[in-house]
Amino acid sequence: MAKRLSGRLIVVSNRLPYYKDADSAGKPTWKRSPGGLVTALEPIIREINGLWVGWDGVFLKHDHSAKSEIRSASHLGIPGTRKDYKLLPISLTRKEIEKYYSQFSNNTLWGLFHYFFEKSSIDYSSWEIYKKVNEKFALSISKVAGEKDYIWINDFHLLLCPFFLRRINPKYKIHFYLHIPFPHVDIFSTLPWGRELLDSLACCDSLGFQHPQYMKNYQGVVQELGAGRKPDRLSGKPAEDTKPFTYVNPISIDFDKFDKTSRKVRVKKRKKELIKQNNYLKMILGVDRLDYSKGIKQKLLGIEKLLDTCPELAGEFCFYQLAIPSRESVAAYRSLKKDIDELVGRINGKFSTGTWHPIQYMYTSVPFDELIAFYSAADIALITPLRDGMNLVCKEFVASHSDNDGVLVLSRFAGASMDLKNSLAVNPYSIEDICKALREALAMPGAERKRKMERMRENVRTNDINVWFDKILSVFEYTEKEGESHV
Ligand code: GDG
């Protein structure tokens, strides 16, 4: 697919799709990085033998100047990779990870961009290190990138990278895709460094968003605060020319992979086991990184309300929440984990009988086939983030239901709600709403479930990850042509 581009595609993200770790015996090993960005992008970049730049999970003992050594994924010993699939590892010090990643990216920016003021702290020293690490990425990239290459930066950890790259070479082709929401101007303008972020985004040739509202928010910010400016001394261009081409392109999944996996004999067998293990009760499923933006506490309270208001449902269903450990070095995440542990204990304590517990809570990640077995065994998926750029889990649930059955309860504030109109839409802040939707989902007749699921499957099938990536490539081509016509 990327063959149609005239240069090489260089994907840049905070982490490489694999990171170095140790197995239980202390032997060094590569593990797959968690989260939606890697799930979505890795199969594509692997397929086209792209070059991926990111942190490799290694802590440097001392701060070195940026090293740039492209390595073949297979030579690094990453299982199942070919030698043409290339990685450019960026190593960072423990302090850099603490300040740039845990503090500034995952605390200040993540909180603010997901509309959580109270979780977003303002810390000047973290900002300084965020700048420094973004510059480090840019320097490493500049050592391997040519003017014909397409430098495609992904996500909020690297918002300043376009600025540093543009400063190094005004002719680079720089594109940016934001996987998370972009906040309204009232929220964005509270950030003391908003100006610098806008200046950097102005250095991009294109800027992609998950949802029309996020693009509108960015445009609103630009309208009120002014478009960012490329450093004049470098471009010599007037400010009007520095606006990036903005577009909306909702990310998706590899529908066929989920659909096919759900039809595998092994997965079907496991699905049956899970159903049996659940005593053939209705299974409600939640799958989320353990993150406050995912609304896990509110879901649990919704389950409690359901049992309080409909006691006849006790013993009729079980809620499985799979919570994937995430960002454990950030205080807000540790405290959330504690709250959830307590809430699960309290609700189970309140309603459990000798033979039945309403909540099965698993704080772990599971292998891919096991995840698909869970998706396909579940009667209802309860996916109610308080705010989410897109949310891939709900699309994966739909793609894994090759039996055309199952109900999706979905937050209005997930980007995916725009596409999945046949879900039951809820306000995730309203416990009452969650409870009502669960009642409706549990009582929904088979024919209605089938009709809704078929429509959702058709939507995800026809708007899969290949359609998304194809649009990205079209944008690269389009902006290039536009650029040429201005010369
Ligand atoms: C960010 C944005 C946007 C989860 N548990 C297991 C597992 N997963 C995989 C899922 C899914 C991914 O993790 C989570 O993706 P999401 O999209 O739901 O959420 P974020 O990680 O927050 O992703 C989000 C995304 O980027 C892409 O642009 O949609 O809005 O926040 O793919 O399958 N995978 C395995 N075992 C698990 O236990 N194997």
Boltz pocket constraint, residues with backbone or C-beta under 6 A from the ligand:
constraints:
  - pocket:
      binder: B
      contacts: [[A, 34], [A, 35], [A, 36], [A, 37], [A, 39], [A, 40], [A, 179], [A, 180], [A, 251], [A, 287], [A, 288], [A, 289], [A, 322], [A, 324], [A, 364], [A, 365], [A, 366], [A, 367], [A, 368], [A, 371], [A, 388], [A, 389], [A, 390], [A, 391], [A, 392], [A, 393], [A, 394], [A, 396]]
      max_distance: 6.0
